Amino acid sequence: MICRTEGIRPVAPAKWRSLDGLVGVYWDAEGQAGANAYYLSPDPRIVFFFNSVSPHIRMSNRDDGFGRHDRPMARAIYVPAGVPLWTRFTSSHSFSHLDLHLHTDRLLRFLAPSVGASEARSILRRPVEIEEVGPIETLAGLLVDEVSAPSRHAVYAESLVGGIAAALLDLPRQASEPVNGRLTQAQMNKLTARVDASLNCRMTVGEMAATVGLSESWFATVFKQTTGKTPLQWLLARRIELVQKRLVEGELNLADIAAQLGFSDQSHLTKAFRQAVGETPAAWRRMQMRL
């Protein structure tokens, strides 16, 4: 694995354990504002953070991606083999995280009996990033205990890794699961919270799907049936709602709002706002002030 870091340092010795086809490493570390790192592994990786990092760390899969193609670091991510990852700290932050370095063959042996070899290979090519980690946090905590101070047979720790992978990876739905073609209110709430927490309120359809634990194709279908809009149409509408909120608050000028919410410039924001609302932002704000 290639790993280059600058401005990031461990605050305690790393704890690690080698198991069948995988290595688990637990780190306590801190990064200063402007710290950065680059990672490239020939094998898949799972990274789990035990505290929130999205307000402090940005990530990109492109060397020139920051400012255009970056996004907040999620609590749990799956990075397929051979996919590069750049990270950058926007502010100083201390964090604890678990790195799982997995051999591809080990994951295929775990998945193939349940989903088939072809589907398993497809799953391992799909990156996953989620903020709402749910039971993964419990499993990761139990695994850290076994990495730090082994107390049981290795098969126990390996089973915990399997549980984490099964909960995180983009597995297909089972035919026996109820399907009503709509997202639940809890899923919509989770998605709205993730969008609002994003620094510029911009997400890809894949990132939105990962947030609610669905494949991108299935998510796009059920989202349209749930909201009557495509995911990107809904996302733009949500950003316009946030523009309106900031206009009413009156604390920022239009250029600042455009930069904050991920519009390329004030002109872009004005055009999108007029198409959605029927008025320019300035005219809409004046109308609200008279109400």
QUIURPE-V131534 format. One line per field, one symbol per residue. ss: DSSP state (A for helix, B for strand, O for the rest). psi: psi as a letter, one per 40 degrees, with the letter a starting at -180 (. if undefined). Layout:
ss->???
psi->???
This chain:
ss->OBBBBBBBBBOOOOBBBBBOOBBBBBBBBBBBBBBBBBBBOOOBBBBBBOOOOOOOBBBBOOOOOOOOOOBBOOOBBBBOOOOOBBBBBOOOBBBBBBBBBBOAAAAAAAAAAAAOAAAAAAAAOOOBBBOOOOAAAAAAAAAAAAAAOOOOOAAAAAAAAAAAAAAAOOOOOOOOOOOOOOOOAAAAAAAAAAAAAOOOOOOOAAAAAAAOOOOAAAAAAAAAAAAOOOAAAAAAAAAAAAAAAAAAAOOOOAAAAAAAOOOOOAAAAAAAAAAAAOOOAAAAAAAAAAO
psi->hhhhihehiieihihihhaheihhhhihiiiiheiiihhhieiiihhhheihededhiiiehdfehddeiiihidhihhihehihiihheiihiihihhhhhhdddddddddddeidddddddeehihhidhdbedddddddddddddgheiidddddddddddddddigiiiideihheeiiiddddddddddddeidefhiidddddddefiidddddddddddeeiidddddddddddddddddddeeiidddddddeeidaddddddddddddeiiddddddddde.
